[in-house]
Amino acid sequence: MTRPTLLHPASLPDAGQAPANTPPDRIFLRDHVVEAEIGAFQAERGVRQRVRFTIVADLAPHPVAAGCDDVDTILSYDLLLDAIRAEMMGRRINLLETLAEGIAARVLAHGGVAAVHVTIEKLDRVPGTLGVEITRTRPRAVPLEALPVAVPENALVALLDGAALAVAHDLSARLDALVALGPAVLCVDAPGAPRGHVPAAVQRRLDLLAFEQAAWRLAARDPRCVVVDSRTELDWGLRNGQVSVWAPSKIVVDARDDTPPAPLAMAALAPWLARRLGIGRMARLGAAGLEVANLD
């Protein structure tokens, strides 16, 4: 499955824009070395060689609000790594020029990038390096649709019975069986905060904190589990084999009215998260064992 990337606005208000002569903000990936079979010469066939990538992306004007330190509001560096992986995946490439053009087009497909500079070097062909360097801006970019971020086809969101797992002596084995099914985001259910005489918005926050406490308790029992709260980290974990345990407050609060109605229950939040991530499978792990089903 794929989902569209988070795009920065295509058009921005005039107010607050930087003067035209202000250098752009940039993100970069420098000296990233991979081994690959690449090259047009016969001597390069069947041989893996080191290839070094440097990518610098000029960002479209999109000033970050003062004091904002939220990973989901900025363009992720994973965009640059993903562009390399996608262009090299499943095929042999003869020309560095072809590879550079493909990488540039994929980076420029993101709405937050105004220009990209791509340098690719072969490190093992001659003493020193040889390679290609290109700069592309939107008018010169190969047209592509908005770059999707791949979600593994076998990814799943798992609803865990926190009370059952808290007393389970075979927690590690149960998690082994779960992660063997595919990259997973774990959502730990727990009793919500006791109903009190507080406003609904406050009760909502207390319920979310109860779920987060359950997530941290699970992570304390198994070192594979990493508690995460941002969409960026969840996406990264699914693509890189991390066992992510969802701390829901940030995503739920940021979603405002697009969340299940109160009273909050993880049984409703877990499938809601799965749909937001573009995941079609749900697992349930509790006292009765492990069950897996497709979402409608």
N, C-alpha and C positions, 0 to 999 in steps of 0.2 A: 504494500500500500504506500501511497505518497500523500503528502499534504502540502499545500502552498506554504512557502516561507512567509514569515512575518515581514511585510513590506513597509518601508517608510512611506509617508505620503508622496504621491507623484507630483503634486503641486503644493506649494507652501505659500503662506501669506507673506506679503511684502514686509510687514512689520517685523523688525528684529533680524532681518537677513543681513549677512555680512557684506561689506562692500565688495565690488567685483574683483578688486586686486588683492583681496585677502587670500593667502594660501589655503588650500582645502585641508580639512582634517583628513587623516589617513589611518588605515589599519594595514598591517603588513605581516607577512610570513617570510622569514629570511633563512637561507641556508638549510632548507628542508631536503634531506637526502633520502632517496628511495632506490632500490635495486629493481631493474626492469630489463626485459629484452626489447631493445629499441634500436633502430638504425636501418638504413637502406642498403648498406654494404653486406656482402655475403659473410664477411668475417664477423659481423655483428649478429648473425642469425644463430639461435641456439645458445647464445651467451648472455648472461645477465651482467649489466654494468651499472655503476652508480650514476645517478642523475640528480642534480641539485636544482631546487626550485626557489626562486624569490618572487613573491607577488606583493605588490603594493596597490591598494585600492584607495582612490580618492573618493571621499564620501560626499554625497549630495548635501547641500546645506540643511542641517537638521540639528540645531543647537540643543544640547541636553540642559534641562532645567537645573538651575543652581540647587545643589544639595541632593539631586537625584542620583542614586547609586544602584540602579536596578538593571540586572543583566538582560532582562527581557525588553528593555527600551532601546538597546543599541544593536548594531549589526555584529553578529557573532563571528569570531575568527574561524569557526568551523566552516563558514562559507568558502574560504580559500582552500582548506584541506579537502572539503567535499568536491570542489571543482576538479582538483587533481585526481582524486580517486575515481570520479565518474568518467573522466576522459580516458583513463588508463584501464578501466575495468573491462575484462573480457575480450580484448582485442590487442593485436600487435600493431605498433605504430612505427612507420618508417621515418617520418620527418619530424624534427623538433618544431618546425614551423607549424605543422598541422596541430600538434599538441598544444602549442602556445595559443593558437587561434581559438581552439576549443575551450581552453581554460578561460581565456579572456571573455568569450561569449557567455559562458556560464556565470562568471562573476558579475558581468554587466546585466545579466537578466534580473538581478536583484534591484529593486526600486531604490535602494539606498546608495547605490554606487554610481558615480558620475564618470569615472575613468579608471582604467586599470593598467598597470605596468607589469609585464610578465617576463622574467628572465629564466631560461632553462639552460643548464650547462652539463655537458658530459665530462666526467672526471677521470675516466680511465682510457680514453682514446689516444691522448698525446700527453707529453709532459706539460703541465699546466691544464687549462680548461679550454673547451670550445663550446659554442652554443649560439643561442638566438635571444634577442631582446626585442619586445614589441610593446607599444603603447596603443591602447584602443579607447575611444570614447564612444558615447552612444551613437552618433551618426555613422561611425565606421564599424560598429559591432555587427557580427553576424546575427540576424534576427532570431531570437528564441523566445518561447513563452516563459512566463515566470518560473524560475528554477524551483522544482519541488525538492523537498527534503525526504529522502527515502526512509520509510518506516519498515523494518523487516516484516516480511509476510507472516512469519510465525510469531510475531510479538503478541503479547497478551497483557491485560490488566488483571491482577489477582486480588480478590477480596479475602482477607484473612480474619479469622475469628480471633481477636486478640485475647479473649478470656481463655479459650481453649489452648492456644499456643503458650500462654503464660505458664501453664502447668505441664506442658508436654516435655517429656524427657528425650524425645527423638526429634527435636526441632530441626537439627541439622539435616537429618535424613528426609524430613518432610520438605524442607527447602530444596534439597537436591532434586527431588522428584518434580518440584514445581519449575525450577529453572531449566530442567532438562527439556521442558516443553517449548522453550524459546525465550527470547529476551522479555523480561517482565518488569512491570511497575507494580509494587506491592502497596495495597491500600489496607491499613490495619483498622478493623472495626473495634469500637470500644463503646461502653455506655456513655452517652452524652453527659454533660454537666448536669447536676441536679437542677430540676426546674425551680426557679426562685422568683421572687417578686422583683424582677428586673425588666427593663425594656427589651423588646424582641431583638433589637440589633445587638444588645449586650449578650443576650442568651446565645445568639448565633456565634459570636466570637468565643464564648466559653465552650460551646460544643466543638468548634474547630480546634481549640487548644487541647481538648480531651483527646481528639484523634491524633494530634501531634505528639502528645505524651506517649500514647500507645506506640507510635512509630519509633520514637527514641528508645522505648523499652525493648522493642524487637531488635533494633540495631545494636543495642548493648549486649545482646545475647549471641549475635552472629556477626563476625567481622566483615562478612561479604556485603552486608546491608549498609547502604549509604542513604541517609535521610536528605532529600532534596525538596526544594519548594518552587523552583522556577521551570517554566516551559523549556527554556534552553537546556537546562541540566537533564530534564526528563528525555528530551530528544537525543542528547549526547549519550546518555546511559543506554538507551535502546540500541543505538548503533555500535556501541563499544563494549558491550557485555557487562555493564555495571548493573548490579542488583539494586535498583532504586526503590526506596521506601518514601511514599508521597507524604509530605507535610502540607496539608491542603490550604492553609489560611491565605497565602498570597494569591494563588490562582483563583480561589473562590471569591475572595473580596474584590479582586480586580475585575472579575466577570460581572459584577453588579447583579443585574436582574436575570441573567441567563443561567441561574443555578436552580437546583431543585428547591421546592418550597420548604419552609420550616414546618415542623422541627427537622433539623438536619440529621441525616442518617448516612453512614458510609455505604450502606447497601444501595442508596440512590446516587451518591457522589461518585462511586467507582465506575458505573457504566457511563455516567455523564463525562467523566474524564476520558474514558476510552474513546468515546465519539469525538471529543476535542482533539485527541492525538491521532485519530484516523485508524484506530485499532478495532478489529472486528471480533476478537475473542475475549471471553471472560472466564476466569477460573475462580473457584471457591475452595478455600482450604480451611477446614475446621475439624471438629471432633469426629465427623462422619467420614473424613478422608478428603480426597482431591476430586473435584468435579470440574469439567471444562465444557463450555457451550459457546456457540456463536451468538453474537448480539443480533437482534432483529434489525 
